[in-house]
């Protein structure tokens, strides 16, 4: 089962995900993302504690990127991507999906920018 914490500091908000984020937990993650994006112009998500995941988490994160771009907000990935999330992204094909590919690179921080704006 996955857990999440919304951490606030002087630079903004970070949604930290820990544990398993599979189809059983996706509704909880959806609500957390919707709530956090509605209250913040920039939201960071930390996937370093994800121990297991499936395609549902990737689809939800991609939808959050699209919603943030549509609403002129930023959706930022911060910290390392856990090994489990990285492997699942590779197996699911999300790591190769061009508009979203950089989100999964293990860099200190990645901003998913305006790829969905027309």
N, C-alpha and C positions, 0 to 999 in steps of 0.2 A: 504494500500500500504506500502511496506517495504522500508526502507532507509538503507544505509550502509555508513560507514566511514572507511577509511584505515588510522589508526593512526600509526605514526612512533615515536619511542623513542630510547633511547640508547640500549635497549635490543632487539629490533626488531620491527616487524609489527603486528598489531592487526586489524582484520576486525571485526568491531562492527556492529551487525545487530539490527535494531529496527523496530517495527511495524509488519505488516502482511507479511508473506512469504509463499504464496500459489502458485499454479500452474501458476497463472497470472504473478507472479514476478520471477519465477524460471530462466528465461533466463537472467535477470539482475544479479541475484546472480551467475549464472554460469560464466558470463563474469568477474565479480568482483573476483571470486575465481581463475579463470585461470590466470588473470592478476597478482594478488597478489602472487600466487604460482610461476609464471614464474620469478618474481623479488626477491624472498626471499627463503632462505634455510630453514627457519622456519616461519610458519605463525600461529598466534593465532587467534581463532575465539571466539567472545563474543556473547552469545545468551541470555544474561540477559534481553535485551529489546524486545525480540520477543513476540508479543501479540497474534498472531494467526499463525498457520502453518498447513501444511498437508504433506502427504507422499512425495511429490516432494522435499521438503527441505531435508528430511532425506536421500533420494536417492542421492541427489547432494552432501551432506556432506560426505556420504560414498564413493562416487566416488572420491572426493577430497582426502580422506584418502588413497585410493588405488593408486592414481596418485602420491601423495607425497611419499609414501613408494617405489613405483617403481623408482622414480627419486632420491632416497636417501635424501629426505627432511622430515621435521617434520611438522605435522599438529597437533596443540595443541588447546584444548578447555580451555578457561580461564574464571574465574568468575562463578557465579551461572547460572544454566539453569533456564530460566523463567518458571513459573508455567504452562503457556500455552504450551510451547515447551515440557516440561516434560510430561504433560498429553497426548499430541499428540503422543509422542514417545511411551508411554505405550499403547495407543489405537491401534497404527499402528503395534505394535509388534517389533519395532526397539529396544526397551529397553531390549528385551529378546534375540536379535540376538547376539550370543556368541562373534564373533570377534569385535563387535561394542558396546557391552553392557556397558563397563566402560566409554565410551564417555559421556553417559547421567547421570552418577552419579553426584550428586551435591557436588563436592569437589571444592576446590579453583582452581585447575588446573589439567587437565588430558592430558597426551600425548598419542595420538593414534600412537602406534609404529608399528613395522614391521609385523603385523599380516598377511599381504597379500604377503609377500615375500616367495618365495619357496626355 
